[in-house]
Amino acid sequence: MKLSWKQFRVFGKLVTFPAIVILVQQLDADQVEQFRQYKAGMSECPKCHKLFDGRAGLSFIMHLQDVHHVESGASMDIVSELYRKLLHRNETARAAVV
C-alpha cells in the first residue's frame, strides 16, 4: 500500500487529493515451493513471504511458532535453512554475472 497524490477537476478548478493505492504483489513460485516443503500453510501465507523478503528472521521464527504451530527448534531450523538456500542462490547468481 502506498500514498499517491491524485488530481481532480472540481467546478473547473484543479484540486489535489491524497489517495491510497493498494499494490498486489505476486508470490515467487520458487519461494512458494520451498515453503511448501516445510509446511503447506506457509506457502500461501502472505505474512510468511513478507517476513522472509524483509529479512526479519526472528519475527519469522516467532510467526511460525505462533500462527503455524511449529516447535521452536524446528522453526529455527526452517528459517536458517531457507536463508542458507537464499544466500547460496544469490552467490550463484553473482558468480554467473562475473
FENZIWO-V439881 format. One line per field, one symbol per residue. psi: psi as a letter, one per 20 degrees, with the letter a starting at -180 (. if undefined). Layout:
# FENZIWO-V439881
psi->???
This chain:
# FENZIWO-V439881
psi->prpqpqpqpoliqpppqqqppppppqqpgghghghhhgphhhhjohhghghghjlmgghgghghgggilpqgghhhggghhghghggggggghhhhh.
